Amino acid sequence: MSRRRTSRAGCGARGAEAAAAFLAGQEITHTQCGQCGTVIAGVNGRYSCGVCGWTNPWWEGIKPLPTAEDDMTA
């Protein structure tokens, strides 16, 4: 017997609009890994290499991180 996912309250049209606005502000960026040189992709200048595990510091991103007030589920 499989379980079905039920929709969350508040995920209607207003939630979809908020999600679309959030996604519109995201940018996929590319660079070379700072440790092994593998070409990697990240979101808004934040990277993590799947080959060697290197990650860049959070403050090197090109946009500020969202705040607690930006979290719709809080």
C-alpha positions as CSV (number, residue, x, y, z in Angstrom):
1,M,0.0,0.0,0.0
2,S,1.5,3.3,-1.0
3,R,1.0,6.6,0.7
4,R,-0.3,9.6,-1.2
5,R,1.1,13.0,-0.6
6,T,-1.5,15.5,0.4
7,S,-1.3,19.1,-0.6
8,R,-0.2,21.5,2.1
9,A,-2.4,24.3,3.3
10,G,-1.4,27.7,1.7
11,C,0.1,26.2,-1.4
12,G,-2.6,27.5,-3.7
13,A,-2.4,30.4,-6.1
14,R,-0.7,32.7,-3.6
15,G,1.9,30.1,-2.8
16,A,2.6,29.4,-6.5
17,E,3.0,33.1,-7.1
18,A,5.5,33.4,-4.2
19,A,7.4,30.3,-5.5
20,A,7.6,31.7,-9.0
21,A,8.9,35.0,-7.7
22,F,11.5,33.2,-5.6
23,L,12.7,31.1,-8.6
24,A,12.9,34.2,-10.9
25,G,15.5,35.6,-8.5
26,Q,17.8,32.5,-8.8
27,E,20.7,32.4,-11.2
28,I,22.6,29.2,-12.1
29,T,26.3,30.1,-12.1
30,H,29.4,28.0,-13.1
31,T,33.1,28.0,-12.0
32,Q,36.0,25.7,-11.5
33,C,36.3,23.9,-8.2
34,G,38.8,25.6,-5.9
35,Q,40.4,22.3,-4.9
36,C,40.4,19.9,-7.9
37,G,39.5,22.1,-10.9
38,T,36.3,20.3,-11.9
39,V,33.8,22.6,-13.6
40,I,30.8,22.9,-11.2
41,A,27.5,24.7,-11.2
42,G,25.9,26.5,-8.3
43,V,23.1,28.8,-7.5
44,N,23.8,32.5,-7.0
45,G,27.6,31.9,-6.8
46,R,27.4,29.3,-4.0
47,Y,29.1,26.1,-5.0
48,S,29.8,22.6,-3.7
49,C,31.9,20.1,-5.7
50,G,30.5,16.6,-6.0
51,V,34.0,15.1,-6.9
52,C,36.1,16.3,-4.0
53,G,33.6,17.8,-1.5
54,W,35.0,21.4,-1.7
55,T,32.5,24.2,-0.9
56,N,33.0,27.9,-1.2
57,P,32.2,30.2,1.8
58,W,28.6,31.4,2.0
59,W,29.7,35.0,1.8
60,E,31.1,34.6,-1.7
61,G,27.6,34.3,-3.2
62,I,26.5,37.0,-5.6
63,K,23.2,37.7,-3.8
64,P,22.3,37.8,-0.1
65,L,20.9,34.7,1.5
66,P,17.2,34.9,2.4
67,T,16.3,35.9,6.0
68,A,13.9,34.2,8.4
69,E,11.2,36.8,7.4
70,D,11.5,35.5,3.8
71,D,10.6,31.9,4.9
72,M,7.0,31.3,4.0
73,T,6.7,28.2,6.2
74,A,8.0,29.8,9.4
